[in-house]
Amino acid sequence: MAQFNPKTHRARDLLEETGRRLPYLWSAAEKIRLEFPQPEVCFLTDHAGGQALVLALEMAGEHRVLDSLRRMSPIEISHAVMPGTTLACWRMTQGIYRIDPALYPALIDTPPIDEVPMDMLMHLPEWCVYVETPGLTMPSSAGTPIEVPGFWARLDHDGSRYLLSASMDTNSSNRIINISLPLMGSISSALEESMREWGGGTPEKRALIRPVVTAVLNLLLYIVSTTDISGKRGEPGNPVPVRTRRHGWRMFPADGPRMWNVGVRMGSALRRAYEAESIGYGSEHAGVRPHIRRAHWHTILSGARKRTDGSEIPPADRRRDLRWMPPIPVNLESVDNLPAVIRRA
């Protein structure tokens, strides 16, 4: 499985390239944030990002580019604005999330459950994350699959609702391809609404793109649901303002990419299970052989089981939490007791 050298990571390279091409974009984004306070979970919404782009172009004297923007349709403007907004958000944390090599294919292969609520994704560990996706592809109009080495994900707000903005980092001429999903209802309803808003599309087109979106959502759902995230410097999180002598309170971007390894304990458990399965460990008479149960969604009942009078509360009346369950190694030692082994590229 291909991995990236963090010193020359493609996400960081694109960030630096964008900074050279639009030298005023980062300062414009900070100015817009000061003038228009943003939702706590967003460093910059798409609307504010559009304002920052216009301001940056004005500061650079790019009047022809501004004129071309004014002639675009709302959808075209969104596609033009979103990459810059995404990079402005990611610049603040520069978190790169690398899923354990043993866990990654199991996550990608998790069967979709349409009724998973989208609002589970309201809790990203940072304003914007970059997730590596080696081997992932998405369909193209030309028929040749487009390689997607990774994607950025962040939250957006359009004035009435939150959305998940996934920016696919591709090897195509259009480097970044954006997918926006409303964080309302289920995955299936969010996907259908997204397709309608972003150009419609035939049932065939939706069927082609659905596996890509499912893979993205599965990876993000695992990231927001696990504590098995490790790195050299603390835990993922957004920067906090610091007081400066000349400019008062300021928020500074990350000084470089921060690598976060996700699922190393589960990956260790999976490797043990795969090895045990390959050598035929155990027997039918010794009990259940070590094996891997496919990743799945699971409904967990929580809350009180009995009323104050001692009578049982029916399952239908108790709180139900729908949680994503990673691949479970059966008949192995507890994942919590396994060492966290980080396999370097």
Contacts in CASP RR format, 6 or more apart in sequence:
PFRMAT RR
TARGET T0000
AUTHOR 0000-0000-0000
METHOD contacts of the structure
MODEL  1
MAQFNPKTHRARDLLEETGRRLPYLWSAAEKIRLEFPQPEVCFLTDHAGG
QALVLALEMAGEHRVLDSLRRMSPIEISHAVMPGTTLACWRMTQGIYRID
PALYPALIDTPPIDEVPMDMLMHLPEWCVYVETPGLTMPSSAGTPIEVPG
FWARLDHDGSRYLLSASMDTNSSNRIINISLPLMGSISSALEESMREWGG
GTPEKRALIRPVVTAVLNLLLYIVSTTDISGKRGEPGNPVPVRTRRHGWR
MFPADGPRMWNVGVRMGSALRRAYEAESIGYGSEHAGVRPHIRRAHWHTI
LSGARKRTDGSEIPPADRRRDLRWMPPIPVNLESVDNLPAVIRRA
1 101 0 8 1.000
1 104 0 8 1.000
1 134 0 8 1.000
1 135 0 8 1.000
2 134 0 8 1.000
2 135 0 8 1.000
2 149 0 8 1.000
3 98 0 8 1.000
3 132 0 8 1.000
3 134 0 8 1.000
3 345 0 8 1.000
4 10 0 8 1.000
4 96 0 8 1.000
4 132 0 8 1.000
4 149 0 8 1.000
4 345 0 8 1.000
5 345 0 8 1.000
6 96 0 8 1.000
6 257 0 8 1.000
6 259 0 8 1.000
9 96 0 8 1.000
9 257 0 8 1.000
10 149 0 8 1.000
10 169 0 8 1.000
11 90 0 8 1.000
11 94 0 8 1.000
11 96 0 8 1.000
11 130 0 8 1.000
11 150 0 8 1.000
11 152 0 8 1.000
11 169 0 8 1.000
11 257 0 8 1.000
12 94 0 8 1.000
12 256 0 8 1.000
12 257 0 8 1.000
14 87 0 8 1.000
14 169 0 8 1.000
14 175 0 8 1.000
15 87 0 8 1.000
15 90 0 8 1.000
15 91 0 8 1.000
15 94 0 8 1.000
18 25 0 8 1.000
18 83 0 8 1.000
18 84 0 8 1.000
18 87 0 8 1.000
19 25 0 8 1.000
19 26 0 8 1.000
22 53 0 8 1.000
22 56 0 8 1.000
22 57 0 8 1.000
22 60 0 8 1.000
22 84 0 8 1.000
23 56 0 8 1.000
23 60 0 8 1.000
24 55 0 8 1.000
24 56 0 8 1.000
24 59 0 8 1.000
24 60 0 8 1.000
25 52 0 8 1.000
25 53 0 8 1.000
25 56 0 8 1.000
25 84 0 8 1.000
25 88 0 8 1.000
26 88 0 8 1.000
26 91 0 8 1.000
26 253 0 8 1.000
27 56 0 8 1.000
27 59 0 8 1.000
28 52 0 8 1.000
28 53 0 8 1.000
28 55 0 8 1.000
28 56 0 8 1.000
28 59 0 8 1.000
29 44 0 8 1.000
29 48 0 8 1.000
29 49 0 8 1.000
29 52 0 8 1.000
29 88 0 8 1.000
30 251 0 8 1.000
31 52 0 8 1.000
31 55 0 8 1.000
32 44 0 8 1.000
32 48 0 8 1.000
32 49 0 8 1.000
32 51 0 8 1.000
32 52 0 8 1.000
32 55 0 8 1.000
33 43 0 8 1.000
33 44 0 8 1.000
33 48 0 8 1.000
36 48 0 8 1.000
36 51 0 8 1.000
38 44 0 8 1.000
38 45 0 8 1.000
38 48 0 8 1.000
39 45 0 8 1.000
39 155 0 8 1.000
39 157 0 8 1.000
39 162 0 8 1.000
41 122 0 8 1.000
41 124 0 8 1.000
41 127 0 8 1.000
41 155 0 8 1.000
41 162 0 8 1.000
42 89 0 8 1.000
42 127 0 8 1.000
42 154 0 8 1.000
42 155 0 8 1.000
42 156 0 8 1.000
42 157 0 8 1.000
43 88 0 8 1.000
43 89 0 8 1.000
43 92 0 8 1.000
43 127 0 8 1.000
43 128 0 8 1.000
43 154 0 8 1.000
43 238 0 8 1.000
44 52 0 8 1.000
44 85 0 8 1.000
44 88 0 8 1.000
44 89 0 8 1.000
45 85 0 8 1.000
45 156 0 8 1.000
45 157 0 8 1.000
45 158 0 8 1.000
46 78 0 8 1.000
46 81 0 8 1.000
46 82 0 8 1.000
46 85 0 8 1.000
46 156 0 8 1.000
46 158 0 8 1.000
46 165 0 8 1.000
47 158 0 8 1.000
47 159 0 8 1.000
48 85 0 8 1.000
49 81 0 8 1.000
49 84 0 8 1.000
49 85 0 8 1.000
49 88 0 8 1.000
50 77 0 8 1.000
50 81 0 8 1.000
50 85 0 8 1.000
52 85 0 8 1.000
52 88 0 8 1.000
53 80 0 8 1.000
53 81 0 8 1.000
53 84 0 8 1.000
53 85 0 8 1.000
54 66 0 8 1.000
54 69 0 8 1.000
57 63 0 8 1.000
57 65 0 8 1.000
57 66 0 8 1.000
57 69 0 8 1.000
58 66 0 8 1.000
69 77 0 8 1.000
69 80 0 8 1.000
72 80 0 8 1.000
75 198 0 8 1.000
75 199 0 8 1.000
78 178 0 8 1.000
78 180 0 8 1.000
79 178 0 8 1.000
82 165 0 8 1.000
82 167 0 8 1.000
82 176 0 8 1.000
82 178 0 8 1.000
82 180 0 8 1.000
83 167 0 8 1.000
83 175 0 8 1.000
83 176 0 8 1.000
83 178 0 8 1.000
86 128 0 8 1.000
86 152 0 8 1.000
86 154 0 8 1.000
86 165 0 8 1.000
86 167 0 8 1.000
86 176 0 8 1.000
86 178 0 8 1.000
87 152 0 8 1.000
89 127 0 8 1.000
89 128 0 8 1.000
89 152 0 8 1.000
89 154 0 8 1.000
90 127 0 8 1.000
90 128 0 8 1.000
90 129 0 8 1.000
90 130 0 8 1.000
90 152 0 8 1.000
90 154 0 8 1.000
91 253 0 8 1.000
91 254 0 8 1.000
92 126 0 8 1.000
92 127 0 8 1.000
92 128 0 8 1.000
92 238 0 8 1.000
92 239 0 8 1.000
92 251 0 8 1.000
92 253 0 8 1.000
92 254 0 8 1.000
93 126 0 8 1.000
93 127 0 8 1.000
93 128 0 8 1.000
93 129 0 8 1.000
93 236 0 8 1.000
93 237 0 8 1.000
93 238 0 8 1.000
93 239 0 8 1.000
93 253 0 8 1.000
93 254 0 8 1.000
93 258 0 8 1.000
94 130 0 8 1.000
94 253 0 8 1.000
94 254 0 8 1.000
94 256 0 8 1.000
94 257 0 8 1.000
94 258 0 8 1.000
95 126 0 8 1.000
95 129 0 8 1.000
95 130 0 8 1.000
95 236 0 8 1.000
95 254 0 8 1.000
95 257 0 8 1.000
95 258 0 8 1.000
95 259 0 8 1.000
95 260 0 8 1.000
96 130 0 8 1.000
96 132 0 8 1.000
96 257 0 8 1.000
96 258 0 8 1.000
96 259 0 8 1.000
96 260 0 8 1.000
97 129 0 8 1.000
97 130 0 8 1.000
97 131 0 8 1.000
97 132 0 8 1.000
97 223 0 8 1.000
97 229 0 8 1.000
97 260 0 8 1.000
97 262 0 8 1.000
98 132 0 8 1.000
98 259 0 8 1.000
98 260 0 8 1.000
98 261 0 8 1.000
98 262 0 8 1.000
99 107 0 8 1.000
99 131 0 8 1.000
99 132 0 8 1.000
99 219 0 8 1.000
99 222 0 8 1.000
99 262 0 8 1.000
99 263 0 8 1.000
100 261 0 8 1.000
100 262 0 8 1.000
100 263 0 8 1.000
100 264 0 8 1.000
100 266 0 8 1.000
100 267 0 8 1.000
100 268 0 8 1.000
100 270 0 8 1.000
100 343 0 8 1.000
101 267 0 8 1.000
101 343 0 8 1.000
102 266 0 8 1.000
102 267 0 8 1.000
102 268 0 8 1.000
102 270 0 8 1.000
102 271 0 8 1.000
102 274 0 8 1.000
103 222 0 8 1.000
103 262 0 8 1.000
103 263 0 8 1.000
103 266 0 8 1.000
103 267 0 8 1.000
103 270 0 8 1.000
103 326 0 8 1.000
103 327 0 8 1.000
104 134 0 8 1.000
106 270 0 8 1.000
106 292 0 8 1.000
106 294 0 8 1.000
106 295 0 8 1.000
106 326 0 8 1.000
106 327 0 8 1.000
107 215 0 8 1.000
107 218 0 8 1.000
107 219 0 8 1.000
107 222 0 8 1.000
107 295 0 8 1.000
107 326 0 8 1.000
108 133 0 8 1.000
108 136 0 8 1.000
108 215 0 8 1.000
108 218 0 8 1.000
108 219 0 8 1.000
109 294 0 8 1.000
109 295 0 8 1.000
110 214 0 8 1.000
110 218 0 8 1.000
110 294 0 8 1.000
110 295 0 8 1.000
110 296 0 8 1.000
110 324 0 8 1.000
111 294 0 8 1.000
111 296 0 8 1.000
112 187 0 8 1.000
112 210 0 8 1.000
112 214 0 8 1.000
113 187 0 8 1.000
113 296 0 8 1.000
113 297 0 8 1.000
114 186 0 8 1.000
114 187 0 8 1.000
114 188 0 8 1.000
115 186 0 8 1.000
115 187 0 8 1.000
115 188 0 8 1.000
115 322 0 8 1.000
116 186 0 8 1.000
116 187 0 8 1.000
116 217 0 8 1.000
116 221 0 8 1.000
116 297 0 8 1.000
116 322 0 8 1.000
116 324 0 8 1.000
117 185 0 8 1.000
117 186 0 8 1.000
117 322 0 8 1.000
118 164 0 8 1.000
118 181 0 8 1.000
118 182 0 8 1.000
118 183 0 8 1.000
118 184 0 8 1.000
118 185 0 8 1.000
118 186 0 8 1.000
118 187 0 8 1.000
118 190 0 8 1.000
119 162 0 8 1.000
119 183 0 8 1.000
119 184 0 8 1.000
119 185 0 8 1.000
120 221 0 8 1.000
120 224 0 8 1.000
120 225 0 8 1.000
120 322 0 8 1.000
120 324 0 8 1.000
121 155 0 8 1.000
121 164 0 8 1.000
121 183 0 8 1.000
121 217 0 8 1.000
121 220 0 8 1.000
121 221 0 8 1.000
121 224 0 8 1.000
122 155 0 8 1.000
122 162 0 8 1.000
122 183 0 8 1.000
123 224 0 8 1.000
124 153 0 8 1.000
124 154 0 8 1.000
124 155 0 8 1.000
124 220 0 8 1.000
124 223 0 8 1.000
124 224 0 8 1.000
125 223 0 8 1.000
125 224 0 8 1.000
125 229 0 8 1.000
125 235 0 8 1.000
125 236 0 8 1.000
125 237 0 8 1.000
125 260 0 8 1.000
126 236 0 8 1.000
126 237 0 8 1.000
126 238 0 8 1.000
127 154 0 8 1.000
127 155 0 8 1.000
127 238 0 8 1.000
128 152 0 8 1.000
128 153 0 8 1.000
128 154 0 8 1.000
129 152 0 8 1.000
129 153 0 8 1.000
129 154 0 8 1.000
129 220 0 8 1.000
129 223 0 8 1.000
129 236 0 8 1.000
130 150 0 8 1.000
130 151 0 8 1.000
130 152 0 8 1.000
130 169 0 8 1.000
131 150 0 8 1.000
131 151 0 8 1.000
131 153 0 8 1.000
131 216 0 8 1.000
131 219 0 8 1.000
131 220 0 8 1.000
131 223 0 8 1.000
132 149 0 8 1.000
132 150 0 8 1.000
133 148 0 8 1.000
133 149 0 8 1.000
133 150 0 8 1.000
133 151 0 8 1.000
133 215 0 8 1.000
133 216 0 8 1.000
133 219 0 8 1.000
134 149 0 8 1.000
135 147 0 8 1.000
135 148 0 8 1.000
135 149 0 8 1.000
136 147 0 8 1.000
136 148 0 8 1.000
136 149 0 8 1.000
136 150 0 8 1.000
136 212 0 8 1.000
136 215 0 8 1.000
137 145 0 8 1.000
137 146 0 8 1.000
137 147 0 8 1.000
137 148 0 8 1.000
137 212 0 8 1.000
138 145 0 8 1.000
138 146 0 8 1.000
138 148 0 8 1.000
138 168 0 8 1.000
138 170 0 8 1.000
138 177 0 8 1.000
138 209 0 8 1.000
138 212 0 8 1.000
139 145 0 8 1.000
139 146 0 8 1.000
139 208 0 8 1.000
139 209 0 8 1.000
139 212 0 8 1.000
140 146 0 8 1.000
140 172 0 8 1.000
146 170 0 8 1.000
146 171 0 8 1.000
146 172 0 8 1.000
146 177 0 8 1.000
147 170 0 8 1.000
147 171 0 8 1.000
148 168 0 8 1.000
148 169 0 8 1.000
148 170 0 8 1.000
148 171 0 8 1.000
148 212 0 8 1.000
149 169 0 8 1.000
149 170 0 8 1.000
149 171 0 8 1.000
150 168 0 8 1.000
150 169 0 8 1.000
151 166 0 8 1.000
151 167 0 8 1.000
151 168 0 8 1.000
151 169 0 8 1.000
151 216 0 8 1.000
152 166 0 8 1.000
152 167 0 8 1.000
152 169 0 8 1.000
152 176 0 8 1.000
153 164 0 8 1.000
153 165 0 8 1.000
153 166 0 8 1.000
153 167 0 8 1.000
153 216 0 8 1.000
153 220 0 8 1.000
154 164 0 8 1.000
154 165 0 8 1.000
155 162 0 8 1.000
155 163 0 8 1.000
155 164 0 8 1.000
155 165 0 8 1.000
155 183 0 8 1.000
156 162 0 8 1.000
156 163 0 8 1.000
156 164 0 8 1.000
156 165 0 8 1.000
156 180 0 8 1.000
157 163 0 8 1.000
161 182 0 8 1.000
161 183 0 8 1.000
161 184 0 8 1.000
162 182 0 8 1.000
162 183 0 8 1.000
162 184 0 8 1.000
163 180 0 8 1.000
163 181 0 8 1.000
163 182 0 8 1.000
163 183 0 8 1.000
164 180 0 8 1.000
164 181 0 8 1.000
164 182 0 8 1.000
164 183 0 8 1.000
164 220 0 8 1.000
165 178 0 8 1.000
165 179 0 8 1.000
165 180 0 8 1.000
166 178 0 8 1.000
166 179 0 8 1.000
166 180 0 8 1.000
166 181 0 8 1.000
166 213 0 8 1.000
166 216 0 8 1.000
167 176 0 8 1.000
167 177 0 8 1.000
167 178 0 8 1.000
167 179 0 8 1.000
168 176 0 8 1.000
168 177 0 8 1.000
168 178 0 8 1.000
168 179 0 8 1.000
168 212 0 8 1.000
169 175 0 8 1.000
169 176 0 8 1.000
170 176 0 8 1.000
170 177 0 8 1.000
179 194 0 8 1.000
179 198 0 8 1.000
179 209 0 8 1.000
179 213 0 8 1.000
179 216 0 8 1.000
180 194 0 8 1.000
180 197 0 8 1.000
180 198 0 8 1.000
181 190 0 8 1.000
181 191 0 8 1.000
181 193 0 8 1.000
181 194 0 8 1.000
181 213 0 8 1.000
182 190 0 8 1.000
182 193 0 8 1.000
182 194 0 8 1.000
183 190 0 8 1.000
184 190 0 8 1.000
187 214 0 8 1.000
187 217 0 8 1.000
191 206 0 8 1.000
191 210 0 8 1.000
191 213 0 8 1.000
192 206 0 8 1.000
195 201 0 8 1.000
195 205 0 8 1.000
195 206 0 8 1.000
195 209 0 8 1.000
218 295 0 8 1.000
218 324 0 8 1.000
221 324 0 8 1.000
222 262 0 8 1.000
222 263 0 8 1.000
222 324 0 8 1.000
222 326 0 8 1.000
223 229 0 8 1.000
223 262 0 8 1.000
225 323 0 8 1.000
225 324 0 8 1.000
226 262 0 8 1.000
226 263 0 8 1.000
226 266 0 8 1.000
226 326 0 8 1.000
228 262 0 8 1.000
228 263 0 8 1.000
228 264 0 8 1.000
228 265 0 8 1.000
228 266 0 8 1.000
228 340 0 8 1.000
229 235 0 8 1.000
229 236 0 8 1.000
229 260 0 8 1.000
229 261 0 8 1.000
229 262 0 8 1.000
229 263 0 8 1.000
230 260 0 8 1.000
230 261 0 8 1.000
230 264 0 8 1.000
230 340 0 8 1.000
230 342 0 8 1.000
231 258 0 8 1.000
231 259 0 8 1.000
231 260 0 8 1.000
231 261 0 8 1.000
232 259 0 8 1.000
233 258 0 8 1.000
236 258 0 8 1.000
236 260 0 8 1.000
239 251 0 8 1.000
239 252 0 8 1.000
239 253 0 8 1.000
239 254 0 8 1.000
240 251 0 8 1.000
241 249 0 8 1.000
241 250 0 8 1.000
241 251 0 8 1.000
242 249 0 8 1.000
242 250 0 8 1.000
242 251 0 8 1.000
242 252 0 8 1.000
243 249 0 8 1.000
244 250 0 8 1.000
261 342 0 8 1.000
264 340 0 8 1.000
264 341 0 8 1.000
264 342 0 8 1.000
265 335 0 8 1.000
265 336 0 8 1.000
265 338 0 8 1.000
265 339 0 8 1.000
265 340 0 8 1.000
266 326 0 8 1.000
266 327 0 8 1.000
266 335 0 8 1.000
268 335 0 8 1.000
268 338 0 8 1.000
268 339 0 8 1.000
268 340 0 8 1.000
268 341 0 8 1.000
269 329 0 8 1.000
269 332 0 8 1.000
269 333 0 8 1.000
269 335 0 8 1.000
269 338 0 8 1.000
270 292 0 8 1.000
270 327 0 8 1.000
270 329 0 8 1.000
272 290 0 8 1.000
272 329 0 8 1.000
272 332 0 8 1.000
272 338 0 8 1.000
273 290 0 8 1.000
273 291 0 8 1.000
273 292 0 8 1.000
273 329 0 8 1.000
273 330 0 8 1.000
273 332 0 8 1.000
274 292 0 8 1.000
276 282 0 8 1.000
276 289 0 8 1.000
276 290 0 8 1.000
276 291 0 8 1.000
276 332 0 8 1.000
277 289 0 8 1.000
277 290 0 8 1.000
277 291 0 8 1.000
277 292 0 8 1.000
280 289 0 8 1.000
281 289 0 8 1.000
281 290 0 8 1.000
282 289 0 8 1.000
282 290 0 8 1.000
283 289 0 8 1.000
287 331 0 8 1.000
288 330 0 8 1.000
288 331 0 8 1.000
289 331 0 8 1.000
290 329 0 8 1.000
290 330 0 8 1.000
290 331 0 8 1.000
290 332 0 8 1.000
291 329 0 8 1.000
291 330 0 8 1.000
291 331 0 8 1.000
292 327 0 8 1.000
292 328 0 8 1.000
292 329 0 8 1.000
292 330 0 8 1.000
293 327 0 8 1.000
293 328 0 8 1.000
293 329 0 8 1.000
293 330 0 8 1.000
294 327 0 8 1.000
295 324 0 8 1.000
295 325 0 8 1.000
295 326 0 8 1.000
295 327 0 8 1.000
296 325 0 8 1.000
297 322 0 8 1.000
297 323 0 8 1.000
297 324 0 8 1.000
297 325 0 8 1.000
298 322 0 8 1.000
298 323 0 8 1.000
298 324 0 8 1.000
298 325 0 8 1.000
299 320 0 8 1.000
299 321 0 8 1.000
299 322 0 8 1.000
299 323 0 8 1.000
300 320 0 8 1.000
300 321 0 8 1.000
300 322 0 8 1.000
300 323 0 8 1.000
301 315 0 8 1.000
301 318 0 8 1.000
301 319 0 8 1.000
301 320 0 8 1.000
301 321 0 8 1.000
302 318 0 8 1.000
302 319 0 8 1.000
302 320 0 8 1.000
302 321 0 8 1.000
303 318 0 8 1.000
303 319 0 8 1.000
304 313 0 8 1.000
304 318 0 8 1.000
305 312 0 8 1.000
305 313 0 8 1.000
305 318 0 8 1.000
306 312 0 8 1.000
306 313 0 8 1.000
307 313 0 8 1.000
329 335 0 8 1.000
END
